[in-house]
């Protein structure tokens, strides 16, 4: 079997037996992060000083913890206090927590990018501060944040390879298994690298398309 055939064979095996877990972990972690990011940003924007300070501190902590360390804490550390989670759930929660911290900052910067006069206009027609944010400010901010959120998903997808450390059989894990079975690492690792590259490149094109659409609407100038 020549090198091209070995590469294609490894790629097929990785896609068939590992990619689904990579997509599952990264997608669920992304949406967990989005939910947490929305909660964080609304507390920062609408909460009191103490609540905002607490959320900011939590965001700083989560952004400062290496993802693989957090996965170890959740999967190996929590059982010592009576909380046992399987490796897939641990990976989703760990990556989701860190992503929530980053997504909150993406959303916050998008909210700040919406003109302050729009808030003044919303309040002047009798909307409450909550209604002004949910009905006027946030829909525009969410549109602005879409490129950043898609980019965050690609980051989570690549970070999902860290789940290998706690035994999740995802794309990178499959590549390592193939390498160990063949006693040859270059081809399987190249195959999984090309797979990540193809997915992330495709998503980056989506980001560029969204960015151009937003520029037509007058944003991102």
TORPA-4810 file (N, C-alpha, C, O; in nm, 3 decimals):
<nodes>
NODE_1_0.085_-0.120_0.000_0.000_0.000_0.000_0.088_0.125_0.000_0.174_0.141_0.087_X
NODE_2_0.068_0.214_-0.099_0.151_0.333_-0.105_0.105_0.439_-0.007_0.005_0.422_0.063_X
NODE_3_0.181_0.548_-0.003_0.154_0.651_0.097_0.017_0.715_0.080_-0.051_0.742_0.179_X
NODE_4_-0.024_0.742_-0.045_-0.155_0.803_-0.070_-0.267_0.711_-0.023_-0.363_0.756_0.039_X
NODE_5_-0.255_0.583_-0.052_-0.357_0.487_-0.009_-0.363_0.479_0.143_-0.471_0.472_0.201_X
NODE_6_-0.246_0.479_0.208_-0.243_0.477_0.354_-0.308_0.602_0.412_-0.380_0.595_0.512_X
NODE_7_-0.282_0.716_0.350_-0.340_0.842_0.396_-0.492_0.838_0.384_-0.563_0.875_0.477_X
NODE_8_-0.542_0.794_0.269_-0.686_0.788_0.246_-0.753_0.687_0.338_-0.862_0.711_0.390_X
NODE_9_-0.687_0.573_0.359_-0.741_0.471_0.449_-0.751_0.524_0.591_-0.852_0.504_0.659_X
NODE_10_-0.645_0.591_0.636_-0.646_0.650_0.771_-0.755_0.756_0.783_-0.824_0.763_0.885_X
NODE_11_-0.771_0.836_0.680_-0.872_0.942_0.681_-1.011_0.883_0.689_-1.096_0.932_0.764_X
NODE_12_-1.037_0.779_0.613_-1.169_0.713_0.614_-1.198_0.657_0.753_-1.309_0.672_0.804_X
NODE_13_-1.100_0.591_0.813_-1.119_0.533_0.946_-1.146_0.641_1.049_-1.233_0.627_1.135_X
NODE_14_-1.070_0.750_1.041_-1.087_0.860_1.137_-1.225_0.922_1.124_-1.293_0.948_1.224_X
NODE_15_-1.267_0.946_0.999_-1.400_1.005_0.976_-1.510_0.911_1.024_-1.608_0.954_1.084_X
NODE_16_-1.494_0.783_0.996_-1.598_0.685_1.028_-1.611_0.659_1.176_-1.722_0.646_1.228_X
NODE_17_-1.498_0.651_1.246_-1.503_0.608_1.386_-1.468_0.715_1.488_-1.485_0.693_1.608_X
NODE_18_-1.420_0.830_1.443_-1.380_0.931_1.541_-1.444_1.068_1.524_-1.462_1.140_1.621_X
NODE_19_-1.478_1.103_1.399_-1.527_1.238_1.373_-1.659_1.268_1.444_-1.682_1.380_1.489_X
NODE_20_-1.745_1.167_1.454_-1.877_1.190_1.516_-1.862_1.236_1.660_-1.935_1.326_1.704_X
NODE_21_-1.769_1.177_1.735_-1.748_1.221_1.873_-1.686_1.360_1.879_-1.718_1.438_1.969_X
NODE_22_-1.599_1.391_1.784_-1.541_1.526_1.780_-1.651_1.631_1.757_-1.654_1.734_1.825_X
NODE_23_-1.739_1.603_1.662_-1.849_1.695_1.633_-1.945_1.703_1.751_-1.991_1.812_1.786_X
NODE_24_-1.975_1.588_1.812_-2.067_1.586_1.927_-2.012_1.670_2.041_-2.082_1.756_2.095_X
NODE_25_-1.888_1.644_2.079_-1.827_1.716_2.192_-1.818_1.865_2.162_-1.856_1.947_2.246_X
NODE_26_-1.768_1.901_2.044_-1.748_2.042_2.013_-1.881_2.117_1.999_-1.892_2.231_2.043_X
NODE_27_-1.981_2.054_1.940_-2.110_2.121_1.921_-2.181_2.142_2.053_-2.230_2.252_2.081_X
NODE_28_-2.189_2.037_2.135_-2.257_2.052_2.264_-2.180_2.147_2.356_-2.241_2.223_2.431_X
NODE_29_-2.047_2.141_2.351_-1.966_2.235_2.431_-1.990_2.378_2.385_-1.996_2.469_2.468_X
NODE_30_-2.002_2.398_2.254_-2.027_2.532_2.201_-2.160_2.586_2.252_-2.168_2.700_2.298_X
NODE_31_-2.265_2.506_2.244_-2.397_2.554_2.287_-2.404_2.571_2.439_-2.473_2.661_2.487_X
NODE_32_-2.334_2.485_2.514_-2.324_2.508_2.658_-2.253_2.640_2.684_-2.295_2.718_2.769_X
NODE_33_-2.146_2.665_2.610_-2.073_2.791_2.623_-2.158_2.910_2.585_-2.148_3.016_2.646_X
NODE_34_-2.242_2.895_2.482_-2.329_3.005_2.440_-2.430_3.039_2.548_-2.455_3.156_2.577_X
NODE_35_-2.489_2.936_2.608_-2.585_2.959_2.717_-2.517_3.029_2.834_-2.569_3.127_2.887_X
NODE_36_-2.400_2.978_2.873_-2.327_3.041_2.983_-2.283_3.182_2.946_-2.289_3.272_3.030_X
NODE_37_-2.239_3.201_2.821_-2.197_3.334_2.777_-2.310_3.434_2.784_-2.289_3.548_2.825_X
NODE_38_-2.429_3.392_2.744_-2.546_3.481_2.752_-2.578_3.516_2.896_-2.608_3.631_2.928_X
NODE_39_-2.571_3.417_2.984_-2.597_3.442_3.127_-2.493_3.539_3.183_-2.526_3.635_3.251_X
NODE_40_-2.367_3.512_3.153_-2.259_3.598_3.203_-2.276_3.742_3.156_-2.263_3.835_3.235_X
NODE_41_-2.304_3.758_3.026_-2.308_3.893_2.972_-2.428_3.971_3.023_-2.419_4.092_3.043_X
NODE_42_-2.541_3.903_3.043_-2.657_3.974_3.097_-2.635_4.013_3.242_-2.682_4.118_3.287_X
NODE_43_-2.565_3.928_3.317_-2.533_3.964_3.456_-2.437_4.082_3.457_-2.452_4.173_3.539_X
NODE_44_-2.339_4.080_3.367_-2.243_4.191_3.361_-2.312_4.322_3.323_-2.280_4.428_3.378_X
NODE_45_-2.407_4.314_3.229_-2.471_4.434_3.178_-2.581_4.484_3.270_-2.593_4.604_3.296_X
NODE_46_-2.662_4.391_3.321_-2.781_4.430_3.395_-2.771_4.406_3.545_-2.852_4.459_3.622_X
NODE_47_-2.673_4.328_3.589_-2.659_4.299_3.730_-2.598_4.415_3.807_-2.550_4.512_3.749_X
NODE_48_-2.601_4.401_3.937_-2.538_4.501_4.022_-2.388_4.492_4.018_-2.330_4.407_3.950_X
NODE_49_-2.324_4.581_4.094_-2.178_4.587_4.092_-2.116_4.457_4.143_-2.020_4.407_4.085_X
NODE_50_-2.172_4.402_4.252_-2.116_4.279_4.308_-2.133_4.162_4.213_-2.041_4.083_4.194_X
NODE_51_-2.252_4.150_4.151_-2.277_4.040_4.057_-2.185_4.052_3.936_-2.128_3.953_3.890_X
NODE_52_-2.169_4.174_3.885_-2.082_4.196_3.770_-1.938_4.163_3.803_-1.867_4.102_3.723_X
NODE_53_-1.893_4.204_3.922_-1.755_4.175_3.964_-1.734_4.025_3.978_-1.628_3.973_3.940_X
NODE_54_-1.833_3.954_4.032_-1.822_3.809_4.050_-1.811_3.738_3.915_-1.728_3.649_3.898_X
NODE_55_-1.894_3.780_3.820_-1.889_3.720_3.687_-1.755_3.749_3.618_-1.697_3.661_3.556_X
NODE_56_-1.708_3.871_3.630_-1.579_3.906_3.571_-1.466_3.821_3.628_-1.377_3.777_3.555_X
NODE_57_-1.471_3.798_3.759_-1.369_3.714_3.823_-1.377_3.571_3.772_-1.275_3.509_3.745_X
NODE_58_-1.500_3.519_3.759_-1.519_3.383_3.709_-1.468_3.370_3.566_-1.405_3.270_3.531_X
NODE_59_-1.494_3.470_3.483_-1.448_3.469_3.344_-1.295_3.468_3.339_-1.236_3.394_3.260_X
NODE_60_-1.233_3.550_3.422_-1.086_3.555_3.427_-1.029_3.419_3.468_-0.931_3.372_3.411_X
NODE_61_-1.091_3.357_3.567_-1.043_3.225_3.615_-1.055_3.121_3.505_-0.960_3.047_3.479_X
NODE_62_-1.172_3.115_3.440_-1.194_3.014_3.337_-1.102_3.034_3.217_-1.054_2.938_3.157_X
NODE_63_-1.077_3.159_3.183_-0.987_3.186_3.070_-0.842_3.158_3.105_-0.759_3.141_3.016_X
NODE_64_-0.810_3.152_3.234_-0.673_3.130_3.277_-0.638_2.985_3.303_-0.521_2.953_3.328_X
NODE_65_-0.738_2.896_3.298_-0.714_2.754_3.324_-0.689_2.681_3.192_-0.771_2.692_3.101_X
NODE_66_-0.580_2.607_3.177_-0.559_2.528_3.055_-0.673_2.428_3.037_-0.711_2.361_3.133_X
NODE_67_-0.727_2.415_2.916_-0.842_2.325_2.896_-0.817_2.182_2.943_-0.904_2.121_3.005_X
NODE_68_-0.698_2.128_2.914_-0.672_1.989_2.952_-0.670_1.974_3.104_-0.709_1.869_3.156_X
NODE_69_-0.626_2.077_3.176_-0.626_2.072_3.322_-0.769_2.069_3.375_-0.800_1.995_3.468_X
NODE_70_-0.856_2.150_3.315_-0.996_2.151_3.358_-1.063_2.017_3.330_-1.144_1.971_3.411_X
NODE_71_-1.030_1.955_3.218_-1.085_1.822_3.188_-1.042_1.721_3.293_-1.121_1.637_3.336_X
NODE_72_-0.915_1.728_3.337_-0.866_1.638_3.440_-0.936_1.664_3.574_-0.970_1.570_3.646_X
NODE_73_-0.958_1.791_3.606_-1.025_1.824_3.731_-1.166_1.766_3.733_-1.210_1.709_3.833_X
NODE_74_-1.237_1.780_3.620_-1.376_1.733_3.614_-1.382_1.581_3.613_-1.461_1.521_3.685_X
NODE_75_-1.298_1.518_3.529_-1.309_1.372_3.513_-1.242_1.294_3.625_-1.297_1.195_3.674_X
NODE_76_-1.123_1.339_3.668_-1.050_1.267_3.771_-1.067_1.326_3.911_-1.057_1.254_4.010_X
NODE_77_-1.092_1.457_3.918_-1.099_1.521_4.049_-1.236_1.515_4.115_-1.245_1.491_4.236_X
NODE_78_-1.342_1.538_4.037_-1.475_1.543_4.097_-1.520_1.412_4.163_-1.593_1.418_4.262_X
NODE_79_-1.479_1.293_4.112_-1.519_1.170_4.182_-1.476_1.165_4.328_-1.539_1.096_4.409_X
NODE_80_-1.370_1.237_4.365_-1.324_1.237_4.504_-1.421_1.309_4.596_-1.416_1.291_4.718_X
NODE_81_-1.512_1.391_4.539_-1.615_1.456_4.621_-1.753_1.401_4.587_-1.855_1.464_4.617_X
NODE_82_-1.755_1.284_4.524_-1.882_1.215_4.500_-1.952_1.249_4.371_-2.069_1.213_4.354_X
NODE_83_-1.885_1.317_4.279_-1.947_1.351_4.150_-1.871_1.278_4.040_-1.756_1.312_4.010_X
NODE_84_-1.934_1.179_3.980_-1.869_1.100_3.876_-1.939_1.124_3.743_-2.061_1.107_3.732_X
NODE_85_-1.864_1.163_3.642_-1.916_1.187_3.508_-1.835_1.105_3.408_-1.715_1.085_3.426_X
NODE_86_-1.902_1.059_3.302_-1.825_0.985_3.202_-1.736_1.081_3.123_-1.748_1.203_3.134_X
NODE_87_-1.646_1.025_3.044_-1.544_1.108_2.980_-1.603_1.204_2.876_-1.553_1.316_2.862_X
NODE_88_-1.706_1.162_2.803_-1.765_1.250_2.703_-1.833_1.370_2.769_-1.813_1.484_2.727_X
NODE_89_-1.912_1.344_2.872_-1.979_1.452_2.945_-1.876_1.545_3.009_-1.893_1.667_3.008_X
NODE_90_-1.770_1.489_3.064_-1.664_1.570_3.124_-1.601_1.663_3.021_-1.575_1.780_3.049_X
NODE_91_-1.576_1.610_2.901_-1.517_1.691_2.795_-1.611_1.803_2.754_-1.567_1.917_2.734_X
NODE_92_-1.739_1.773_2.741_-1.837_1.874_2.701_-1.845_1.985_2.806_-1.845_2.103_2.772_X
NODE_93_-1.852_1.947_2.933_-1.863_2.046_3.040_-1.735_2.130_3.049_-1.742_2.253_3.060_X
NODE_94_-1.620_2.064_3.045_-1.494_2.137_3.058_-1.473_2.238_2.946_-1.442_2.354_2.970_X
NODE_95_-1.490_2.191_2.822_-1.473_2.281_2.708_-1.583_2.386_2.704_-1.560_2.500_2.662_X
NODE_96_-1.704_2.348_2.747_-1.815_2.443_2.749_-1.795_2.555_2.849_-1.829_2.670_2.821_X
NODE_97_-1.739_2.523_2.966_-1.714_2.627_3.066_-1.614_2.730_3.015_-1.635_2.850_3.027_X
NODE_98_-1.505_2.681_2.956_-1.404_2.774_2.904_-1.460_2.854_2.787_-1.436_2.974_2.776_X
NODE_99_-1.534_2.786_2.700_-1.593_2.856_2.587_-1.693_2.962_2.633_-1.702_3.069_2.573_X
NODE_100_-1.768_2.933_2.741_-1.863_3.031_2.793_-1.794_3.161_2.833_-1.848_3.269_2.812_X
NODE_101_-1.675_3.148_2.891_-1.600_3.267_2.930_-1.562_3.350_2.808_-1.572_3.473_2.809_X
NODE_102_-1.517_3.283_2.702_-1.477_3.355_2.581_-1.598_3.409_2.506_-1.595_3.521_2.455_X
NODE_103_-1.704_3.330_2.499_-1.822_3.376_2.427_-1.887_3.496_2.496_-1.944_3.583_2.429_X
NODE_104_-1.878_3.502_2.628_-1.934_3.618_2.699_-1.863_3.746_2.657_-1.925_3.852_2.647_X
NODE_105_-1.733_3.737_2.633_-1.658_3.856_2.591_-1.688_3.893_2.446_-1.691_4.011_2.411_X
NODE_106_-1.711_3.792_2.362_-1.753_3.819_2.224_-1.887_3.893_2.224_-1.904_3.992_2.152_X
NODE_107_-1.980_3.843_2.304_-2.114_3.904_2.310_-2.108_4.043_2.372_-2.177_4.134_2.327_X
NODE_108_-2.027_4.058_2.475_-2.018_4.188_2.541_-1.961_4.294_2.447_-2.011_4.406_2.441_X
NODE_109_-1.857_4.258_2.373_-1.798_4.355_2.280_-1.898_4.391_2.170_-1.898_4.504_2.121_X
NODE_110_-1.982_4.295_2.131_-2.083_4.323_2.028_-2.191_4.415_2.083_-2.238_4.504_2.011_X
NODE_111_-2.229_4.395_2.208_-2.328_4.484_2.270_-2.271_4.626_2.279_-2.342_4.723_2.252_X
NODE_112_-2.146_4.637_2.316_-2.083_4.769_2.327_-2.069_4.837_2.191_-2.060_4.959_2.182_X
NODE_113_-2.066_4.755_2.083_-2.052_4.812_1.949_-2.182_4.875_1.899_-2.180_4.958_1.808_X
NODE_114_-2.294_4.834_1.957_-2.423_4.894_1.918_-2.429_5.035_1.976_-2.397_5.056_2.093_X
NODE_115_-2.471_5.130_1.896_-2.469_5.271_1.936_-2.548_5.295_2.064_-2.658_5.243_2.081_X
NODE_116_-2.490_5.375_2.153_-2.557_5.407_2.280_-2.688_5.481_2.257_-2.780_5.473_2.339_X
NODE_117_-2.697_5.554_2.146_-2.819_5.630_2.118_-2.939_5.538_2.099_-3.053_5.579_2.121_X
NODE_118_-2.914_5.415_2.057_-3.026_5.321_2.040_-3.086_5.285_2.176_-3.208_5.267_2.187_X
NODE_119_-3.003_5.274_2.277_-3.055_5.251_2.412_-3.135_5.372_2.458_-3.243_5.357_2.516_X
NODE_120_-3.084_5.491_2.434_-3.155_5.612_2.472_-3.290_5.622_2.402_-3.390_5.660_2.463_X
NODE_121_-3.291_5.585_2.273_-3.416_5.589_2.197_-3.516_5.487_2.251_-3.635_5.516_2.262_X
NODE_122_-3.467_5.367_2.286_-3.556_5.264_2.337_-3.616_5.305_2.472_-3.734_5.282_2.497_X
NODE_123_-3.534_5.365_2.558_-3.584_5.410_2.688_-3.682_5.527_2.671_-3.777_5.542_2.748_X
NODE_124_-3.658_5.610_2.569_-3.743_5.728_2.550_-3.883_5.692_2.504_-3.976_5.772_2.523_X
NODE_125_-3.903_5.574_2.445_-4.037_5.534_2.402_-4.105_5.445_2.505_-4.209_5.385_2.478_X
NODE_126_-4.045_5.438_2.624_-4.111_5.370_2.735_-4.069_5.227_2.761_-4.127_5.162_2.847_X
NODE_127_-3.969_5.177_2.688_-3.922_5.041_2.715_-3.840_5.038_2.844_-3.769_5.133_2.876_X
NODE_128_-3.851_4.928_2.918_-3.765_4.911_3.034_-3.625_4.879_2.987_-3.603_4.848_2.869_X
NODE_129_-3.529_4.886_3.077_-3.391_4.855_3.040_-3.379_4.712_2.990_-3.308_4.685_2.893_X
NODE_130_-3.449_4.619_3.056_-3.446_4.479_3.015_-3.505_4.463_2.874_-3.446_4.396_2.789_X
NODE_131_-3.621_4.526_2.850_-3.684_4.516_2.718_-3.598_4.581_2.611_-3.590_4.531_2.499_X
NODE_132_-3.534_4.692_2.645_-3.447_4.759_2.548_-3.332_4.668_2.506_-3.298_4.661_2.388_X
NODE_133_-3.272_4.597_2.603_-3.163_4.506_2.570_-3.211_4.387_2.489_-3.151_4.351_2.389_X
NODE_134_-3.321_4.325_2.534_-3.367_4.202_2.468_-3.432_4.226_2.333_-3.424_4.141_2.245_X
NODE_135_-3.496_4.342_2.315_-3.571_4.368_2.191_-3.497_4.456_2.091_-3.522_4.447_1.971_X
NODE_136_-3.406_4.540_2.138_-3.340_4.636_2.049_-3.190_4.610_2.039_-3.136_4.593_1.930_X
NODE_137_-3.124_4.606_2.153_-2.977_4.599_2.153_-2.928_4.459_2.119_-2.844_4.442_2.031_X
NODE_138_-2.978_4.359_2.189_-2.921_4.225_2.177_-2.939_4.164_2.038_-2.845_4.102_1.989_X
NODE_139_-3.056_4.178_1.971_-3.065_4.120_1.835_-2.958_4.173_1.741_-2.904_4.099_1.659_X
NODE_140_-2.927_4.301_1.752_-2.821_4.358_1.668_-2.683_4.307_1.712_-2.597_4.278_1.629_X
NODE_141_-2.664_4.297_1.843_-2.535_4.249_1.895_-2.510_4.104_1.854_-2.398_4.067_1.823_X
NODE_142_-2.616_4.024_1.856_-2.601_3.884_1.817_-2.559_3.873_1.672_-2.475_3.789_1.637_X
NODE_143_-2.616_3.956_1.587_-2.577_3.957_1.445_-2.430_3.993_1.431_-2.357_3.931_1.353_X
NODE_144_-2.387_4.094_1.507_-2.247_4.135_1.500_-2.152_4.027_1.551_-2.038_4.016_1.505_X
NODE_145_-2.199_3.948_1.646_-2.112_3.850_1.710_-2.101_3.719_1.633_-2.018_3.635_1.667_X
NODE_146_-2.182_3.700_1.529_-2.183_3.572_1.458_-2.046_3.530_1.406_-2.007_3.415_1.425_X
NODE_147_-1.970_3.619_1.340_-1.836_3.575_1.295_-1.748_3.528_1.410_-1.678_3.428_1.398_X
NODE_148_-1.750_3.602_1.521_-1.669_3.563_1.636_-1.715_3.432_1.696_-1.632_3.353_1.742_X
NODE_149_-1.846_3.408_1.697_-1.898_3.283_1.753_-1.861_3.164_1.665_-1.828_3.057_1.716_X
NODE_150_-1.867_3.182_1.534_-1.827_3.074_1.444_-1.678_3.044_1.460_-1.637_2.928_1.459_X
NODE_151_-1.599_3.149_1.476_-1.455_3.129_1.500_-1.432_3.055_1.632_-1.342_2.971_1.642_X
NODE_152_-1.513_3.086_1.733_-1.503_3.016_1.861_-1.535_2.868_1.846_-1.475_2.784_1.912_X
NODE_153_-1.629_2.837_1.759_-1.662_2.695_1.736_-1.542_2.621_1.677_-1.515_2.507_1.716_X
NODE_154_-1.471_2.684_1.584_-1.354_2.617_1.527_-1.247_2.593_1.633_-1.177_2.492_1.630_X
NODE_155_-1.236_2.686_1.727_-1.139_2.669_1.836_-1.179_2.550_1.923_-1.094_2.469_1.961_X
NODE_156_-1.308_2.539_1.954_-1.355_2.427_2.036_-1.333_2.296_1.962_-1.293_2.196_2.021_X
NODE_157_-1.359_2.296_1.832_-1.340_2.174_1.753_-1.196_2.126_1.763_-1.171_2.006_1.781_X
NODE_158_-1.102_2.218_1.751_-0.960_2.179_1.763_-0.927_2.137_1.906_-0.852_2.042_1.927_X
NODE_159_-0.983_2.209_2.005_-0.958_2.174_2.144_-1.021_2.041_2.183_-0.981_1.980_2.283_X
NODE_160_-1.121_1.995_2.106_-1.183_1.866_2.139_-1.082_1.753_2.131_-1.104_1.646_2.189_X
NODE_161_-0.971_1.774_2.060_-0.866_1.672_2.054_-0.805_1.648_2.191_-0.746_1.543_2.216_X
NODE_162_-0.817_1.747_2.282_-0.765_1.730_2.417_-0.841_1.625_2.496_-0.792_1.573_2.596_X
NODE_163_-0.963_1.593_2.450_-1.042_1.490_2.518_-0.974_1.353_2.509_-1.009_1.261_2.583_X
NODE_164_-0.878_1.341_2.419_-0.796_1.219_2.413_-0.734_1.189_2.549_-0.716_1.073_2.585_X
NODE_165_-0.701_1.294_2.624_-0.632_1.277_2.753_-0.719_1.209_2.857_-0.667_1.151_2.952_X
NODE_166_-0.853_1.215_2.840_-0.942_1.148_2.937_-1.015_1.030_2.873_-1.116_0.983_2.925_X
NODE_167_-0.963_0.983_2.759_-1.012_0.859_2.701_-1.128_0.870_2.605_-1.189_0.768_2.571_X
NODE_168_-1.162_0.990_2.560_-1.269_1.004_2.460_-1.215_0.961_2.324_-1.110_1.007_2.281_X
NODE_169_-1.287_0.873_2.258_-1.243_0.825_2.127_-1.296_0.920_2.020_-1.404_0.899_1.965_X
NODE_170_-1.218_1.024_1.992_-1.256_1.121_1.888_-1.154_1.111_1.774_-1.078_1.014_1.767_X
NODE_171_-1.153_1.210_1.685_-1.072_1.199_1.564_-0.923_1.182_1.594_-0.858_1.096_1.535_X
NODE_172_-0.870_1.263_1.684_-0.728_1.254_1.715_-0.695_1.119_1.780_-0.592_1.059_1.751_X
NODE_173_-0.783_1.073_1.868_-0.762_0.943_1.933_-0.754_0.832_1.830_-0.668_0.745_1.838_X
NODE_174_-0.845_0.835_1.733_-0.843_0.734_1.628_-0.713_0.738_1.548_-0.658_0.635_1.512_X
NODE_175_-0.665_0.861_1.522_-0.538_0.874_1.450_-0.424_0.810_1.528_-0.338_0.744_1.470_X
NODE_176_-0.423_0.831_1.660_-0.319_0.772_1.744_-0.331_0.620_1.745_-0.230_0.550_1.740_X
NODE_177_-0.454_0.568_1.751_-0.474_0.423_1.749_-0.422_0.362_1.618_-0.358_0.257_1.619_X
NODE_178_-0.451_0.428_1.508_-0.402_0.379_1.379_-0.249_0.381_1.377_-0.186_0.286_1.330_X
NODE_179_-0.191_0.488_1.428_-0.045_0.501_1.431_0.018_0.391_1.515_0.120_0.332_1.478_X
NODE_180_-0.043_0.363_1.630_0.012_0.259_1.718_-0.002_0.121_1.656_0.084_0.036_1.674_X
NODE_181_-0.111_0.099_1.582_-0.132_-0.031_1.517_-0.032_-0.051_1.402_0.012_-0.163_1.377_X
NODE_182_0.001_0.057_1.334_0.092_0.048_1.219_0.239_0.069_1.256_0.328_0.040_1.176_X
NODE_183_0.265_0.118_1.376_0.399_0.159_1.417_0.453_0.267_1.323_0.572_0.270_1.290_X
NODE_184_0.364_0.354_1.280_0.400_0.463_1.188_0.305_0.579_1.216_0.183_0.567_1.201_X
NODE_185_0.362_0.692_1.257_0.279_0.802_1.307_0.251_0.911_1.205_0.147_0.977_1.212_X
NODE_186_0.340_0.930_1.111_0.328_1.047_1.025_0.197_1.049_0.945_0.125_1.149_0.946_X
NODE_187_0.165_0.940_0.877_0.049_0.937_0.788_-0.083_0.955_0.863_-0.165_1.037_0.820_X
NODE_188_-0.109_0.882_0.973_-0.236_0.903_1.044_-0.249_1.043_1.103_-0.357_1.102_1.101_X
NODE_189_-0.140_1.097_1.156_-0.147_1.231_1.212_-0.164_1.336_1.103_-0.233_1.436_1.124_X
NODE_190_-0.103_1.314_0.987_-0.125_1.403_0.875_-0.271_1.398_0.830_-0.330_1.500_0.796_X
NODE_191_-0.329_1.278_0.831_-0.469_1.263_0.790_-0.562_1.341_0.882_-0.652_1.410_0.835_X
NODE_192_-0.541_1.330_1.013_-0.631_1.401_1.106_-0.605_1.551_1.100_-0.698_1.630_1.118_X
NODE_193_-0.480_1.591_1.073_-0.451_1.734_1.057_-0.524_1.790_0.935_-0.579_1.900_0.941_X
NODE_194_-0.524_1.715_0.825_-0.594_1.759_0.705_-0.745_1.765_0.728_-0.813_1.852_0.674_X
NODE_195_-0.796_1.673_0.808_-0.940_1.674_0.840_-0.978_1.798_0.918_-1.075_1.865_0.884_X
NODE_196_-0.901_1.830_1.023_-0.928_1.952_1.100_-0.914_2.076_1.011_-0.994_2.170_1.020_X
NODE_197_-0.813_2.075_0.925_-0.790_2.189_0.837_-0.909_2.210_0.743_-0.954_2.322_0.723_X
NODE_198_-0.960_2.101_0.686_-1.072_2.110_0.592_-1.196_2.166_0.661_-1.265_2.252_0.605_X
NODE_199_-1.224_2.118_0.781_-1.343_2.164_0.853_-1.328_2.310_0.892_-1.418_2.391_0.871_X
NODE_200_-1.213_2.345_0.950_-1.191_2.482_0.996_-1.186_2.580_0.879_-1.233_2.693_0.891_X
NODE_201_-1.127_2.538_0.767_-1.123_2.626_0.649_-1.265_2.652_0.598_-1.298_2.765_0.562_X
NODE_202_-1.347_2.547_0.595_-1.485_2.564_0.549_-1.561_2.660_0.639_-1.635_2.747_0.591_X
NODE_203_-1.543_2.645_0.769_-1.610_2.735_0.862_-1.558_2.877_0.850_-1.634_2.973_0.867_X
NODE_204_-1.429_2.892_0.821_-1.374_3.027_0.804_-1.436_3.096_0.683_-1.453_3.218_0.684_X
NODE_205_-1.470_3.019_0.580_-1.538_3.077_0.465_-1.677_3.125_0.502_-1.725_3.226_0.450_X
NODE_206_-1.742_3.052_0.592_-1.872_3.095_0.643_-1.857_3.227_0.717_-1.938_3.318_0.702_X
NODE_207_-1.751_3.237_0.798_-1.724_3.360_0.873_-1.706_3.477_0.777_-1.762_3.585_0.798_X
NODE_208_-1.627_3.456_0.671_-1.603_3.563_0.574_-1.732_3.606_0.504_-1.755_3.724_0.480_X
NODE_209_-1.815_3.508_0.473_-1.943_3.538_0.408_-2.031_3.622_0.501_-2.091_3.721_0.458_X
NODE_210_-2.039_3.582_0.627_-2.120_3.657_0.724_-2.065_3.798_0.741_-2.141_3.894_0.748_X
NODE_211_-1.933_3.809_0.748_-1.871_3.941_0.765_-1.906_4.034_0.650_-1.937_4.151_0.671_X
NODE_212_-1.902_3.981_0.528_-1.936_4.064_0.412_-2.082_4.106_0.416_-2.115_4.219_0.381_X
NODE_213_-2.169_4.015_0.458_-2.311_4.050_0.470_-2.331_4.160_0.573_-2.411_4.252_0.552_X
NODE_214_-2.260_4.152_0.684_-2.274_4.254_0.787_-2.220_4.388_0.739_-2.274_4.493_0.775_X
NODE_215_-2.117_4.386_0.659_-2.063_4.512_0.606_-2.164_4.578_0.512_-2.174_4.701_0.508_X
NODE_216_-2.237_4.497_0.436_-2.340_4.553_0.348_-2.447_4.622_0.431_-2.505_4.722_0.389_X
NODE_217_-2.474_4.568_0.549_-2.574_4.625_0.637_-2.522_4.747_0.713_-2.596_4.810_0.789_X
NODE_218_-2.396_4.780_0.693_-2.341_4.898_0.758_-2.260_4.867_0.881_-2.217_4.959_0.951_X
NODE_219_-2.236_4.739_0.911_-2.159_4.703_1.028_-2.017_4.665_0.987_-1.990_4.631_0.872_X
NODE_220_-1.927_4.673_1.086_-1.791_4.625_1.064_-1.710_4.711_0.969_-1.612_4.665_0.912_X
NODE_221_-1.752_4.840_0.952_-1.678_4.927_0.863_-1.549_4.971_0.930_-1.471_5.046_0.871_X
</nodes>
